[in-house]
Amino acid sequence: MADLLRQEVAALASTLVVKVGTRVLTRADGQLDQQQIGSLVEQIHAVLGTGRKVVLVSSGAVAAGMGRLGLTGRPADLAGLQAVAAVGQSALVEHYERAFAQYKRHAAQILLTAQDMEHRVRYLNARNTLLKLLEFDTVPIINENDTVAVEELQTTFGDNDRLAAIVTNLIRAPLLVLLSDVSGLYDGNPHEPGSRLIPMVSRLDASVFGFIRDKLGGLGKGGMACKLEAARLATTAGENVIIAYGREPDILQKIIAGEDVGTLFLAQGQTVAARKRWIGLTVKPRGWLRLDAGAREAIETKGKSLLAIGILEAEGAFTKGDVLALRDPEDREFARGLTNYSSDEIQRIKGLKTRQISEVLGYCPYDEVIHRDNMAVIGMRNAEC
């Protein structure tokens, strides 16, 4: 059954988003492995030869910058990291461009910040640009814009795994491939005897997240927790995900041939509409609302809008039009949506019937706090990444 499923996934994968991590692209000394970059480009060329499109999300800018500057250790300060990334990004793209030129192909550099994705117009502009680049038969190479992304200002993606999932949802690519330094998801520590590779995950639930055994170190920022979160974002939107060992020879060709490599995460349900992908799976919430059990059931199983009477608690400073996370009485996030009311207004009307809103506020512009058309029910969110 697994082989048939993989063959079906491969057959439907007209466009692939391939994410490659720092630890796959670097040698033991932290320098960029140019031979590995050449191998990856050769594989992408082979995939393109089948008529498919490929978008590459590539880490490695800091490692490339360290090599070019002769540094032996990763800078500890934010400005130092951003400076090294600025030097390294150009070097990284140069390596890719030279490798693709051997096959008479072109690379296109795209640097994104989380703000680009959270601003609706910029989000659509990025999508249009990517699709046009694919029409031109180029290979977009995407990375976070580390020179302007500042974690303290909450403008980073957090890791390129999440960025790759957002790009997958942005262009509605049928398959996301996360190339890692391990062969996939294991039921224990992958470096310990007795741990077994899990070939397929049909549903991302708490038991799957319980397999995480991350030990972060070296140059990379991600880990299996972030890869599972990326898988959740993509599969919730209706796309498939494969985590595989990035240094396995011809790994991309094996994937599109439907071979049993890595861990396959199957799409959950139907494909999510583009706008609801943006609301539920891209934008970071500006606040959250805790709802009673009845409100959750009405939203999750009956497709209803959120009314003020179902709100138990509100947290955050937000305005009309911001994305809010919706949590159940046990504090589990299950949906996100665009609010019709500000945080100050919701604090005053929470728990009230709709007809009471105008009595408290003096006006009632909307019966719904969040309309069902502006809401997306999402899967379990992994808070560790």
C-alpha positions, 0 to 999 in steps of 0.5 A, spaced: 500 500 500 505 504 501 509 503 495 502 505 491 501 511 495 508 514 494 507 512 486 501 516 486 504 522 490 510 522 485 505 522 479 501 528 482 507 532 484 507 537 478 511 542 482 516 540 488 518 545 493 525 542 496 528 545 502 535 543 504 538 545 511 545 547 513 547 541 515 546 537 509 550 543 505 556 543 509 562 539 511 564 537 518 569 544 518 562 548 517 564 550 510 560 549 504 560 543 501 561 545 493 560 537 491 554 537 495 551 543 492 553 540 485 550 533 486 543 537 489 543 541 482 544 535 478 538 532 481 534 538 480 536 538 473 534 531 472 527 532 476 526 538 471 527 534 465 521 530 467 517 536 466 516 538 473 517 545 476 522 545 482 522 551 487 529 550 492 529 553 499 536 553 501 539 554 508 547 555 508 548 563 508 551 564 514 556 557 513 558 560 506 559 567 510 563 564 515 567 560 509 568 567 505 570 571 511 575 565 514 571 565 521 571 558 525 565 560 529 558 562 528 557 569 531 553 570 537 551 577 536 545 578 532 548 584 528 554 579 527 550 573 524 546 578 519 553 581 517 555 574 516 549 572 512 549 578 508 556 576 505 554 569 505 548 569 501 551 572 495 556 566 495 551 561 496 547 564 490 554 564 486 555 557 487 548 555 485 548 559 479 555 556 477 552 549 478 546 550 474 549 554 468 553 547 467 546 545 464 544 551 461 539 553 467 538 559 471 537 560 478 533 566 481 534 569 488 528 571 492 529 573 500 523 573 504 521 576 511 515 574 515 512 581 514 512 579 506 508 573 508 503 577 513 502 583 508 496 580 504 499 584 498 506 582 498 504 575 499 500 575 493 506 579 489 511 574 492 506 568 489 505 572 482 513 572 482 514 565 483 509 563 478 512 567 473 519 565 474 517 558 474 514 559 467 521 562 465 523 555 467 528 558 472 529 555 479 527 560 484 532 559 490 529 562 497 532 564 503 530 568 509 532 575 509 537 574 515 540 581 514 533 585 516 529 579 520 530 581 527 527 575 532 526 580 537 521 584 533 517 577 531 519 578 524 523 571 523 520 565 520 524 561 525 527 556 521 527 555 513 523 548 514 517 553 516 519 558 510 518 552 505 512 550 508 509 557 507 512 557 500 509 550 499 502 553 501 503 560 497 504 556 490 500 550 492 505 545 490 503 538 491 509 536 494 514 539 499 521 535 500 525 536 506 532 534 505 535 533 512 541 530 516 537 524 518 533 519 514 526 521 516 522 520 522 524 515 527 520 512 533 526 514 538 533 517 537 535 516 530 542 515 532 541 509 537 540 502 536 533 499 535 530 506 533 526 505 527 524 509 521 517 511 520 515 510 513 509 513 513 504 518 517 497 518 515 495 523 521 499 528 525 497 527 532 500 528 539 503 521 538 507 523 532 510 529 535 512 525 541 517 521 537 521 528 537 528 527 540 532 533 538 539 535 540 540 541 536 547 543 535 552 546 529 550 551 524 543 549 523 537 552 527 532 547 525 530 540 528 525 534 527 520 539 531 520 544 526 520 539 520 514 536 523 511 543 524 512 544 517 509 538 515 503 540 519 502 546 515 503 543 509 499 537 510 493 541 513 493 545 507 492 538 503 499 537 500 504 531 501 510 532 505 517 527 505 522 528 510 529 524 507 536 524 508 539 529 503 546 526 502 543 519 499 545 519 492 539 521 487 534 522 493 530 526 489 530 522 483 528 516 488 522 520 491 519 522 484 520 515 482 515 513 488 521 509 491 520 507 499 525 513 502 524 517 508 518 518 511 511 520 507 506 525 511 500 524 507 495 530 506 490 531 511 483 532 507 481 536 501 486 542 499 485 548 503 483 555 499 488 560 498 485 565 502 484 560 508 491 558 507 494 565 508 489 566 514 490 559 518 497 557 516 501 563 514 500 569 518 502 569 526 496 571 530 496 578 534 492 575 539 488 569 542 481 568 544 479 562 549 472 559 547 467 555 550 466 548 548 459 550 545 463 555 540 468 550 538 463 545 536 459 550 532 466 552 529 469 546 528 463 541 526 458 545 523 462 551 520 459 556 524 461 564 525 464 566 532 459 570 536 461 574 542 457 569 547 462 564 546 468 568 548 471 566 555 477 570 555 481 575 550 489 576 550 493 581 546 493 588 543 489 587 536 485 591 531 480 590 526 482 585 521 488 582 525 488 574 525 487 571 532 488 564 534 482 561 537 483 556 543 478 551 546 477 551 554 483 546 555 488 552 551 488 548 545 489 552 538 484 549 533 482 555 528 484 562 526 481 568 523 480 575 522 477 579 527 471 584 526 473 587 533 479 590 536 481 587 543 478 593 547 471 592 544 472 584 545 474 585 552 467 589 553 463 584 549 465 577 550 460 573 553 454 577 551 449 575 546 449 579 539 443 584 541 447 586 547 453 589 543 450 595 541 447 596 548 455 596 551 458 599 545 453 604 542 454 600 536 454 593 533 457 593 526 457 586 525 453 580 528 460 576 528 466 577 532 469 572 526 465 570 520 466 563 518 468 566 511 474 569 514 476 563 519 480 557 518 480 550 522 487 548 523 490 541 525 494 540 532 499 546 533 506 544 535 508 549 540 515 547 541 517 550 534 
